């Protein structure tokens, strides 16, 4: 990096010290805003459904659309930041995220809300990859441990705050706007981030010129859309032939992506996806874990919300408060796993997390079957806490475990692939809700009473949770391919820059 860009190579002055911490607060607030926005929507789904007359296909797109646009743009967003400047891309992404939030908040029909969510996800893909890059160039190595600790706390707080904040804003029905404040709350935060970011964030770029692989971008985006779109719309359209053909075609497009990236590597050495990484056993296994874990999260969070609010008829606030013990358990386990457990026990911690999540899921299945539609909020706390502890043991150390054997020169590209794969899995899981949840409801006779409808949702919830338990068992087995103990590959949690556009994360990846 040039002397102009390496803003923290020299000891910072007192003034620079204040500027650094203000810059940190700005980018962390943006990261928090994105994390909250990914989870805040689920809790408001019944309100959106009633107000806009949205069908379940549209509801899936309101959630999956954000994840899909975010996944498709993450690697590209990181690369653009390296080429054109991280501050510039951060501000552009923040502006886009703010405008998209306003469009979501003022949406007049389901189509407008879906389109606005896609725009919001695309803007987040420009904003989020810059956060850790900006931290890296703003703080010297000896301070980064403390900074990434704070970042981990923000991730935990985001997980706790999203569902509860969504429940409160929906329940309060501010100015008769019902669900709309969950998006409009981003406007003052985004505007403040833009004004302060322009003043306090220092610009930085990659040390050598990079080229954007536009063909790779188009192929990745096309393949993802061809896979997710038919899954999301299939149930509503009675699984048409073109949907099956599109999903089969996505495999062909992914194959074309691999072939083109090999050609691009030989041609100019700047592919969008660094294929040599998949020759590293621990990385390939980690990507498989990240993808399947994303699928689990995509299925669970949407199904769980529909079960509580539509199936059991609970209010948004009751559902949001029920989720708080889960979020706290995730945060606590995440902190302990990184600081205490992983350095001592290595991958066994992640495997214990998978088995703990399975135990929580099975306990939830038992309770849902035993108590039926009469299940109480407090009865859900034990399985949710067990699941949360298991999830925390996985999400925090997974990135380090996957990157352990990756060559340093490809660490940034690898980190971007991990994030993207997790988001892709999330979008895929949201699409699969049509099959594992609504498929059960559709197979039953039309309910003639609210009690029958609730019973159908309970059965569908149990079926979906059975799938979640099965996928988690597979994840446990795949984890044997991870290194037994992750290496401390990059001091201070920084990134390896050069031909990459994404920051390596020592704390949990920005997952939804």
N, C-alpha and C positions, 0 to 999 in steps of 0.2 A: 504494500500500500504506500502511496506517496506520502511525503511529509505533510502535505496539505490535508489529506484524508485521515491520517493516523492521529486523531485528535487527542488521544490519551497516552501517547508514547512518553511524553514528558510529564513530570509531576504536576498535577493540576493546581492552579492558583485557587485562592479562596472563592473568588468570583466564579471561576470555572466549576468549582466543586458544587456551588449552589445550582448553576445551570444544569449540571449533569443530573442532579437529583430531581429537578423539575422535569427534565426530558424523560427521565425514568418513569415519573408519575404519569406523564402524558401517554407514553406507549403502553404502560401497564393498564391504564384506564381503557385504552382501545382494545387490548386483549381481553379484559374483563367484559367489555361491552359485547364482543363477539361471542364469548363463552356463554354469557347469560342469554343472548339472543337465540342461540342454538337450542336451549332447553326451555326457554320461557314460553314458547309457542304451544308445546304439547298440552300444557295445563289449561290453555284457553280454547282448545279445539271445540268443545261442545258449544261455547258461546259464539265462536266464529260460524259454526255449523248452523245454529239457529238464526243468526243475524243475516248472513249472506245466502242462506239456503244452499250451502256447499254440500255436495255428495262426498262419499268416502274416497272416490278417486281424486277429487280436488284436494281433500284433506291430506291425502298421502303426498300429493305434489307440493303442498304448502310446507311440509316437513322435508320430504326427500329432495325437492327442487333446490332448496338452500344447500343441502349436503352435496348434491351432485355438482352444482355450479362451483362450490367451494373446492371440491376434490379436483375437478377438471382444471381449475386455474391456479392451484397452489404452486406447482413447479414453475409454471410460466410467470407467476407473480414474483417469485424469488429471483428468477433470472432477469426479469425486467428491472428489479431494484438494483442488481449488480451493474446493469448496463447504463441505466439512466439516472441512478441515484436513489438511495433508500429513503431519504427524507422526502424526495419528490413523489415517489410511489406511495409512501405512507400517507402523505397528505391527500393525494389523489384518491386512494382507497378509502380514506376516512370521509372525504367529501361524497364519494359515490355511495358509501354505506349510509350516510346521513340522509341523502336525497331518497335512496331506496326505502329507508325506514319511514320517511314522510309519505311516500307513495303507498306503502303497506298500510299505514295508519288511516289513510283517506281512501282506501280501496272501496269501490262501489259494488263489486261483484267478485265471485271466486276467481275468474280469469285474471282480473287485474291484480289480485293478491298473489296468485301464483307467479305471474310475470315479475312482480315487484320483489318477491322472495328470490327468484332466480338472479335478478340484478343485485340484490343484497349479498347473495352468496359469492357472486363474481367480484364485487367490490371488496368483500372480506378476504378473498384470495389475493388481492393486491396489497391489502393492509397488513394482514397477519404475518406473512413471512418476513416483513421488515422489522418486526418488533425485536426479535432476538439479535438480528444483525445490527440494529441501532444500539442495543445494549452492549454488544461486543466491541463496537468501535468507540463507545462513549466512556467505558470503564476500563481501567488497567486490570491486568490479570489477577493481581493480588486482592482486588475488591470484588471479583465476579462471584466468588463463593457466596458472599453475603447477598449479592444482588439476585442470584438465581434462587437462593432460599426464599427471598421475598416473592419472586415470580411463582414459585411453587405454592406459596400461601395464597396468592391471587387466584391461581387455578382452582384450589380447594374452595375458596370463597365463592368463585363463579359457579361451581357445582352446587353449593348450598343455596346460593341466592336465586338462581334462575327459576326453579319451580315455585318457590315461596313468593318471590316478587311478582311472578305471573299471576299467582292465585290472588294476592292482595289487590293488584291493580284491576283484575277482572271483577273481583268481589265488590270493590268499592264503587265500581261503575261511575267513575269521575265524569261529571258534566253529561251523564247519560251516554257516554261513549263506549260503554261495555268493554270489549276486548282491545279496542284501539290504542289505549295508553301503553300497552306492552311494546308497541313500536314507537309511539310518539315520544316516549321517555328518552329515546336515543338522540333526539334533535338538540336539546341544550348541551348534552355531553359531547356530541360530535362537533358542534359549532365551537365550543370551548377548546376542544382538542385541536381544531384547525388553527384557531387564533394563537394559541400558546405554542403549538408545534412549529409554526412558521418562525417564531421568535427564538425558541430554546433548543430545538433539535439541530445538530450539526450534520451537514450533508456528507455522504461517503459513497464511494463506488468500488467496484472490484479493481484489483491492481493491474489487470490487463484487459484489453478489449475482448468482448464476447459477442457472439451472434445468437439471435433467437431462432430456434428451430421451429418455424411456423408450420411446416408439414407435420412434424411430430405433434404439435399442439392440436392441429385439426384431426389427426388420426386418433389421439387419445380421447378427445372430446366426442368424436363420432362413435367410437367403440363403446364408450360409457353410455351414451344416449341410446344406442341400439340395444343395449342390455337392460337398462333400467326402465325405459319408457314402456315397453310391452309388459313388463312385470307390474308396473303401477296401474296401467290402463286395462290389462287383460281381463280381470274379473268383471269390470263394468261393461266390457264389450263382448263378454262370453267367449273369451280366449280365441280370437280369430286366427286364421292361418298366417296372415302377414306378421302377427306378433311372434309366432314361433320362428318364422323365416328371419325376422330381424335379430332375434336372440342368437340364432345359428350364425347369421352374418357377422355378429359382433366378434365371434371367434376368428373369422377370416380377417377382419379389420385389425384385431390385436396382432395377428400373424404378420399382416402387412406393416404394422408399426415396428415389430421386431426386425423385419428385413430392412426397413428403411433406416432404422437407428444404427444397424451394423454398417450400412453404406455411408451414413452421415459421419460415423466415427472414423472410417477410413478416409473420407473426403477432407474434412476440416477439423476433426477432433472436438466438435462442440455439439454432441447429440443432446436431445432433451432428456433421454433416459440412458444412464450409463449401464449397459447390459453386462459388462464384466463383473459387476457386483453380484450377480446371481450365481456366479461360480463359487462364491464364498458360502459354505454350508450354513453357518449361523445366520447370515443375512437372509438367505433364501427361506430358511425356516422361520425367521422373525417376521418376514413379509407375510408368510402364510398365517402366522399367529395374528398379526395385525389385521389382516383381511377378515379372518373368521371372527375375531373378537369384535370388529366393527359391525359385522352382520348380527352378532348377539345383541349388541347395544341398540342397533337400529330396530330390531324386532321388539326387544323388551320394553324400551321406554314408551313407544307408541301404544303397544298392546296394554301395558300397565295403566296408562292414562285412560284409554277407552274402557277398560274393565272397571276402573273405579268410578269414572264420571258418567259413562253411558250405561254400563251394565248394572252397577250398584246404585246409580242415581245420586252420587255424592256431589257436593258443591265443589267449585274450584278451590276454595280455601281449605276445605277438609282434605281434599286430595293432595294439595300442596304441603300442608302441615304433616300429613302421613309420610311424605317423602323426605322430610328433614332428617330423621335418624339415619336413613340410607346415606344421604350426602355427607353428614358428619362422619360416619364410619369410613367412607371413602377417603376423606381428607386426613383423618387420623392415621389410617393404615398406610396411606401414600407417604406421609412424612416419616413414619417409623421404618418403612421398608427401605427407603433410599439411604437414610442416615445410619440405621443400626443393623438391619437384617441382611441386605444384599451383600455388603462387604464381607460378611461372615459366612453366609450360606449360599450365595450365588443364585443359580437358576432354580434351586429348590424353593426359593421364596415365591417365584412366579408360578411354579407348579402347585405349591400349597394354595396360592390364590385361586387357581382354576378349580381345585378340589373344594375349597371353601365356598366358592360361588355355586358349584354343583349342589353342595349340601344345603345352601340357602334356597336355591330353586326348588329342590325336592321338598324342603320343609314348607315352602309356599304352596306347592302343589297339594301337599297333604292337607294344609289348612283350608285352601279353597274348596277342596272336595268335602272336607268334614263340616265346615260351617256354611257352605253354599252362599246364598245371597244375604245371609244374616251375619256375615263376617264383620267384625268391628275393626276400627282403625288400630286400636292397641294390639289386636291379635296379629296384625301384619308386621309389627315392629321387630320381633325376633328374626323372621326370615330376611327382612330387609337389612337389618344390621349385619347378619352373617354374609349376605350377598355383597353389601357395601365394603366390609372388611376384605373380602376376597378380591373385589374389583380394585381396591386401593393397592393391594399387594402386586397387582399386575401392571396397572397403568403407569405408575411412577417409574419403575426400573426397566420397563420393556425397551425403551429407546437405547439405553446404554448396553443392554444385553445384545441387541441386534447389531449395534455398531462396533461391538468389541473386536471383531477380527477384520473389519473393513479397512483397506489401506487409507492412510490419512488423506492422500490427494483426492479421494472420492468421498470423503466423509459428508460433505455438504450435500452432494447429489443423493447420497444414501438417505440422509435425514429427510430430504424432500420426498423421496419415494415412500418412506415410512408414513409420513403425514398423509400423502395422497392415497395410499392404500387403505389406511384407516377410514378416511372419508368415503372412499369408494365402497368399502364394506358396509358402512353406515347407510349409504343410499341404497345399496343392494338389500340390506335387512329391512329397510322401510318398504321397499317394493315387495319383498317376500311376505309381508303382513297380509297381503291379498290371499296368499295360499294357505298359510299356517293358522290364520285367525279367522278371516272372513269366509274362507272355504268351509270351515266347520259350521258357521252360522247359516251359510247358503244351503248346506246339505240337509238342514232341518226343515220341517214344515213351518210355514209362516206362523209366528206366535199370535195367539188369540188374546193374550193378557200380558200386562207388564211383568208379572212373575215369570211367565214363559220366556219372555224376551231377556230378562235378567239371567235366567238359567242358561239360555243359549250363549250369552256372553261369558258366563263362568266356565262353561265347557270349552269354549273357544280359547279362553285364557289358559286353561289347563293344557290344551293341545299345544299352544304356542310355547308355553313354559317347558313342556316335554322336549320340544325341538331345541330350545335354548340349552337345556341340560345335556343333550346329546352332542351339540356343537362344542360345548365347554369340555366335554370328555375328550373329544378329538384334539382340541387345543392343548390339553394336558399332555397327550402323547407326542404331538409335534414339538413341544417344548424340550424334549430330550435332545433335539438337534441344536439347541442353543448352547453356547459355551458354558461350562460349569461355573465359572466366575468371570464377570465382565472386567475387562482391563480399564484402567483410567487413561483412556486414549488421548484425551485432550485436556490439558491443564486449565482449570478454571471454567470449564464448560464453554469455551469459545468455539469458533468455527474455523474450519480449514478453508481458506478462500483461494481463489484462482480461477479454475474453470467451472466453478460451481456457483449457484445463486441462492442457496438455501443454507440457513444456519444449523449447525449441529446443536442439539438440545441436551443439556445435562439433566434438566428437570423434565417432567412429563410433557409429551408432545401435545400440541393444541388439538385435542380430539373432542368429538361431540357425541 
